[in-house]
Amino acid sequence: MFSLCCLGLAFCLFASSQKEMKVNADPKLIQVIGVTRHGVRSSINPIPSLPCPKFKETPGEITQKGHEENYQLGESIRESYKDFIGSEFSIKKHYFISSGEPKTLISGQSIFQGMFNSSFVDGMKPYPSVPIHSETLSSDHVMMFSSTCAEAISAERQYVTKTDEWNEIAKANKEFFGKVKEKGGFSFDITFGTVPKAAEQIILATHNGFTSTSENCVFDDNDMNDKLIELATKRNIMNNNPKDTELAKLQASPFINDVIKNIKARIASKDKEKEFVMYIGSNANVLGPLQLFKQESPGRVPFGSLFYFEVYNTNGAKTEGPYEEADIKVKVGYRKFENGKLEPVGEACKTCNLSPVMCNEQDMCTIQQLKDIVYTNEEWLTKCGLDEKKPEPANNETEIADKPVQSKAFSPAALATTIVLAVVLLIAIVVIVILGIKNCSISSRLKAASANSDGMAIQMKAMEPEAESASN
């Protein structure tokens, strides 16, 4: 008996240890979310004295080099997550979002082509494309926060222009700015605040490789070109100080909240919905999260660089969705895109895991920790002055009269509900009518019975004297 008890105990301990090993298995990657900067584009702020005929695209649109680099970015993403993403595109699993601007929409298509080119058949016509989701620019707080919250962001940055460092740089380069204005034929005054606008064509022409004098895209003075790029970068760095938590939250909160929404959609799904989500935005869309995670601003994020969230399920006993939020951990990182590839993950990549910076020195963050570092959407709208309700019209009748009458279409669900309610109501009416008829019939019978009883009583009363006389 003792041996049997020991054997049973040993079996229970073994089973328990196996279960513990299963639960504490290595975290499983269940979702990847990234935001990248669009590909290199043409200039929207040309230098009047340098027409740069090499920029054949519409101002601000993706150049041929931009298309090529976006395609290479897609290949690099596939290489990084090939076992996870797979080679076949799925409209449910792979989700693309952009700001709705042509430069980001076009970049998204090129990234898609690079990610899934191995599944395309040679000579395929038309060439496959991907649906890219976007909001109206004027109300897109996730991707266009720099426009929708411009006033609050500008106000927050005002202190930067009053610092000693800003004023010293502005003063030291006043003469240089004057020379650039004259040489470039600019119509606006060039200051430390406006220098990025003056340097834009130089920066973009350099990235596109249009640097020879004959191409007429950059100044023939290399020192002037280099200094313009340096000052424009410095100005952008100062405008995105990682110590400015308020500014970081203004720039990154809508995006982080949208990321959390997509994480929740994935963990609630049984069929791997939104397994890979890619946002395609601009420089500010990557600078904001970098600033939030206390990273020194690069001023200009290299085109194609990726800020990403890797979502893991830590419960080895749960192999398929839906998952429990308590079991979900998120690794946050950033990889630069250079020379046609994303920066390799490894010890050399100091920004490939930024989670410890904001998540109590842990290698991965919880969903709640991500929530805690940003404003809620309601708080953000208030901070940006976008939550004010429009006043009610003084005369509602006038408002209604001025509006065209619109017919409302019923959804199938609403129509079905209406039919069910109508049937129930009809049945209720029929029941009430039947009950009413029955009640009337019963009442008639009772009255008839009452009348009969009254008649008999009269007859009995009439017979009483005769009975009395007979008994005497």
C-alpha positions, 0 to 999 in steps of 0.5 A: 500500500505504501508503495502504491501511495509513493507511486501515485505521488510521484506521478502527480508531481511529474504531471504537475511539473510537465504542466508547469513546463508547458505554461512557462514555455518560451513566449510565442510571437502572435503579432507584429505592429510597425510604423515606418517613414515613407520612402524618399520623395521630391522637394516641396520647397524648391530652391528658386535658383536651382530648379533641379530638373531631376525631380520629375515627380509632382512636388512631395511625391515618391521618387524612383529611389523611394519606390526601390527602397520601399520595396527593399524595406518590404523584403527586409521585413519579410526576412526578419519575420519570414516564419511568422508572416508567411509568403502568401498575403491574407487580407484578414491577417495583414493590415496596412494603414497610412495617413491618406497622403499619396506619398504614404499610400504609394509607399505602402504598396511598394512595401507590400510588393517587397514583402510578398513578391515571392508569391507573385507569378511571373507575368501576372497581370494586373500586378497585385495590390493591397488595400490600405486603410486611412482616415480623412486627413482633417480628422486623422489624429493617429497619423496626422496629429501634427495637423489636428493638434498643431496649436497645442504642439506649437504652444508646447514647443514655444519654450525651445525658441526662448532657450539660450542654446537656440538664441546663440545658434540663431545669432551665430548663424545670422550672416550665414542665413543671409548668404543662403537667402541671397544665393538661393533666391528665397523669398522668405527670411531664413532663420534657425526656425525656418532653416529646414525649409531652406535645406529640404531640397539639398537633403532630398537631392543628396539622398536621391543621389542628385549631387553633381553640379550639372544636375543643378539640385544642390549649391556648388558650395559643399560647405554651404550644403553640409552646414544647411543640413547640419543646422536643419537637423539640429533644429529638429533635434531641439524641437523633439527633446526626449525630456519633454514628456508633455510634447511626447504624449501629445505626439504619440498618444493617439498612435499608441492607443490605436496600437493597443486597440489592434493588439486587443483585436488580435488577442480576441481573435480565433483566426489570427486577425491583424497578425501583422499591422503596418502603419506608413507615415512621415518623419513625425510618426516615428519621431513621436514614439522615439521621443516617448521612449526617451530616445535622443531625436535623430532630427530626421528619421532615415526613410524606411526606418521602423518603430515596432511592437512585437506581441507575445503570448506567455502562457504556453498552455494556450496555443491558439486565440483568443488569449488572456490579456494578463498573458500578453507581453509587448516588446518595443523597439526601433530599427534604422533602415540604411543601405537597403536593409533594416538594421540587424537585431543583436547586441550592436542594435541598442534600440532594438528593445526599448521596453526597459526604458518605460516598463520598469526595466523589464524586457517586455511591457504589459498592455496596461504599462503601454496605456499608462505612458500616454493620454487616453483619447478623451484626455488627448482631445481635451489637451488639443482643444478638440473636445468642445461641443458645438452649441445647440441652435437657438431655434430647433424648428428652423434647423429642421426646416433648413435640413433636407429630409433624409430617409434612413435605411434599416440594417438587416438586424434592425429590420429583423428586430422590427418584424419580431416585435411586430409579430409579438405585438400582433400575437398579444393583440389576438390574445387580448381579443380572445380573452375579451370575447371569453370574458364577455361570454362568461359575463353574459352567462352570469347575467343570464344565470342571475336573471333566472335565479331572480325569477325563481326567487319571485315565484317562491315568494309568491307561493309563500302565503299559500304555504302558510295558509295550508300549514295553519 
